[in-house]
Amino acid sequence: MPFAEEEMIKKTIEKFEDDGYTIQRDGSDLIGISEDERIVIKVATGEKSVGVSEVRALLKRAEKEKATEVHLVSDSPLTPQAKKMVAEAGIRFTSMRNVLIDLLQHELVPKHEILSEEEKQKLLESLGAGLEQLPKIRKTDPIIKLLGGKPGDVVRIYRKSPTAGTSIYYRVVVGA
């Protein structure tokens, strides 16, 4: 069931404001500004699918705004060609369902955090291991997408344990 455009835009604005962005609205295009980033967010609703023309328009807008990051939020799937274009351009595609439901706040999802480069190096030194030796998590994992993880990032995961209280796991983000 498609979502109402205004509801999608409102929820998307709330999500990005929660992430620390000041949002300016221009129709269904949103410009997010934080201390060190300028992002363009396109909210696409009501279409059977999102096609290449919408992706091209989004990339053009991002270039005009000098965006450091580009997001596409939609309640519709991408056409195969648009999906390819989104992947090649590094656009972050988010299903509207992921905006409406905050997976990071769900009781069954353990806390995830991406390590800084310094933390990553200290971890690898303490383990005496290389990145290739860590367990892997795909960049397509919904939580990794929400956190903005990229291949090579290391994620710390805090899991509840009946015997240890909390167990800490590490995973390296890999491509699809």
Backbone torsions as a table, in degrees:
resi	resn	phi	psi	omega
1	MET	NA	122.0	179.9
2	PRO	-65.5	149.2	178.1
3	PHE	-91.9	154.7	175.6
4	ALA	-68.7	139.4	-176.4
5	GLU	-56.5	-45.8	-178.3
6	GLU	-63.0	-37.3	178.3
7	GLU	-65.0	-43.4	179.5
8	MET	-63.0	-44.7	-179.2
9	ILE	-64.0	-44.4	179.9
10	LYS	-60.5	-47.7	-179.1
11	LYS	-65.7	-38.1	178.8
12	THR	-65.8	-43.3	177.1
13	ILE	-59.8	-46.1	179.4
14	GLU	-59.0	-43.8	-178.4
15	LYS	-62.0	-47.3	-177.4
16	PHE	-73.7	-30.9	174.1
17	GLU	-66.3	-38.1	175.3
18	ASP	-61.5	-28.9	178.6
19	ASP	-84.3	3.4	174.4
20	GLY	97.9	12.3	179.9
21	TYR	-96.5	145.1	167.2
22	THR	-91.7	126.4	-173.3
23	ILE	-106.3	130.8	170.9
24	GLN	-110.5	137.4	-177.5
25	ARG	-107.9	137.5	174.5
26	ASP	-137.3	87.0	-174.9
27	GLY	66.7	-125.5	178.1
28	SER	-95.2	3.9	173.7
29	ASP	-93.4	137.8	178.0
30	LEU	-122.5	138.8	176.6
31	ILE	-112.9	120.6	179.6
32	GLY	-106.5	132.9	-178.7
33	ILE	-126.4	128.5	172.1
34	SER	-124.2	-172.0	-177.5
35	GLU	-55.1	-43.1	-173.0
36	ASP	-125.2	8.7	-177.7
37	GLU	-135.3	154.0	171.7
38	ARG	-133.8	118.6	-177.3
39	ILE	-120.1	154.3	174.1
40	VAL	-116.3	132.8	-179.6
41	ILE	-124.0	125.6	176.7
42	LYS	-107.4	127.6	175.2
43	VAL	-105.0	115.9	-178.1
44	ALA	-112.3	122.4	-177.5
45	THR	-128.8	160.7	168.3
46	GLY	70.7	-1.3	179.8
47	GLU	-88.7	153.4	172.7
48	LYS	-62.5	-40.3	176.6
49	SER	-156.7	160.5	178.6
50	VAL	-96.0	125.7	-174.6
51	GLY	-107.1	-176.3	-177.0
52	VAL	-60.6	-38.1	-177.2
53	SER	-62.9	-39.2	178.1
54	GLU	-66.6	-38.9	-179.9
55	VAL	-67.5	-42.2	177.5
56	ARG	-60.6	-43.7	179.7
57	ALA	-62.8	-38.7	178.5
58	LEU	-64.9	-43.8	178.9
59	LEU	-64.7	-37.8	177.5
60	LYS	-63.9	-43.1	178.8
61	ARG	-63.8	-41.3	179.9
62	ALA	-63.0	-39.7	178.1
63	GLU	-65.0	-43.6	179.7
64	LYS	-61.4	-39.6	-177.4
65	GLU	-85.0	-4.3	-176.6
66	LYS	56.0	47.5	-177.0
67	ALA	-74.0	141.9	175.1
68	THR	-88.6	-16.2	-178.9
69	GLU	-149.8	148.7	-178.7
70	VAL	-129.8	132.5	-179.9
71	HIS	-124.0	145.2	174.0
72	LEU	-127.4	119.5	179.2
73	VAL	-113.2	126.5	-176.6
74	SER	-150.3	151.5	172.0
75	ASP	-95.7	4.4	-179.5
76	SER	-116.2	152.5	177.4
77	PRO	-74.9	166.0	175.1
78	LEU	-89.8	145.1	171.6
79	THR	-67.2	158.8	179.8
80	PRO	-55.2	-41.9	-179.8
81	GLN	-68.3	-39.0	178.3
82	ALA	-66.7	-38.5	177.9
83	LYS	-59.9	-42.5	178.4
84	LYS	-64.2	-44.8	-178.8
85	MET	-63.8	-41.3	178.6
86	VAL	-61.4	-44.4	179.8
87	ALA	-64.3	-44.8	-178.4
88	GLU	-66.0	-35.4	-177.5
89	ALA	-85.5	-9.2	-179.7
90	GLY	74.8	25.3	177.7
91	ILE	-75.9	137.7	177.7
92	ARG	-90.2	112.5	179.6
93	PHE	-95.6	129.6	179.0
94	THR	-128.2	128.5	174.1
95	SER	-69.9	143.4	179.4
96	MET	-57.5	-31.3	179.4
97	ARG	-60.4	-34.6	178.6
98	ASN	-72.8	-23.7	176.8
99	VAL	-79.0	-40.2	-178.5
100	LEU	-71.0	-32.5	-178.8
101	ILE	-113.3	117.5	-179.8
102	ASP	-85.1	99.9	-178.0
103	LEU	-61.3	-31.3	-177.9
104	LEU	-67.7	-19.6	-179.6
105	GLN	-97.8	-2.6	-178.0
106	HIS	-71.2	139.3	-175.2
107	GLU	-63.7	-24.0	-179.1
108	LEU	-90.6	-5.6	-179.9
109	VAL	-99.0	117.6	179.1
110	PRO	-68.5	161.4	179.2
111	LYS	-67.8	131.4	177.2
112	HIS	-120.4	142.1	172.8
113	GLU	-148.4	143.3	179.6
114	ILE	-88.5	130.5	-179.5
115	LEU	-75.4	148.0	172.5
116	SER	-71.6	166.8	178.8
117	GLU	-59.4	-39.7	179.8
118	GLU	-64.4	-46.3	178.4
119	GLU	-62.2	-39.5	180.0
120	LYS	-61.9	-45.6	-179.9
121	GLN	-64.3	-41.7	178.3
122	LYS	-62.7	-41.3	178.8
123	LEU	-62.0	-48.7	-178.6
124	LEU	-62.9	-38.7	176.9
125	GLU	-64.7	-44.7	-177.9
126	SER	-66.5	-30.4	178.7
127	LEU	-86.5	-17.2	-175.1
128	GLY	61.9	41.2	-175.3
129	ALA	-133.9	164.6	173.9
130	GLY	-103.6	167.1	179.2
131	LEU	-54.2	-40.1	-176.4
132	GLU	-64.9	-14.9	-179.1
133	GLN	-92.1	-10.9	178.6
134	LEU	-78.8	151.2	172.3
135	PRO	-59.8	155.1	-172.7
136	LYS	-109.2	155.3	171.3
137	ILE	-139.8	134.6	-175.6
138	ARG	-75.3	147.7	177.6
139	LYS	-65.6	-15.6	179.4
140	THR	-86.8	-4.3	176.4
141	ASP	-59.2	133.9	-176.4
142	PRO	-54.7	-38.8	-179.7
143	ILE	-69.6	-41.0	179.0
144	ILE	-63.4	-39.6	176.5
145	LYS	-60.1	-44.7	-179.1
146	LEU	-64.5	-35.9	-179.6
147	LEU	-80.1	-13.7	-178.6
148	GLY	78.2	29.1	-179.7
149	GLY	-68.0	145.0	179.8
150	LYS	-124.2	154.4	177.5
151	PRO	-51.3	133.8	-177.6
152	GLY	99.9	-18.7	176.1
153	ASP	-70.8	150.8	174.9
154	VAL	-112.4	132.8	-177.7
155	VAL	-110.2	132.4	174.0
156	ARG	-97.3	128.6	-178.2
157	ILE	-120.7	125.3	178.9
158	TYR	-100.1	112.4	179.6
159	ARG	-109.7	142.5	175.1
160	LYS	-74.3	136.9	-179.6
161	SER	-130.3	132.2	-179.6
162	PRO	-65.0	-25.8	-177.9
163	THR	-100.5	-35.2	-175.3
164	ALA	-102.3	-3.2	-175.8
165	GLY	83.1	-76.3	175.8
166	THR	-134.3	131.8	175.9
167	SER	-110.4	142.9	179.6
168	ILE	-110.2	130.8	178.5
169	TYR	-122.1	152.8	177.4
170	TYR	-124.6	140.8	177.2
171	ARG	-136.5	145.2	174.7
172	VAL	-100.7	136.1	-179.5
173	VAL	-77.9	130.1	178.2
174	VAL	-124.0	162.2	177.5
175	GLY	-65.4	171.3	-178.1
176	ALA	-65.2	NA	NA
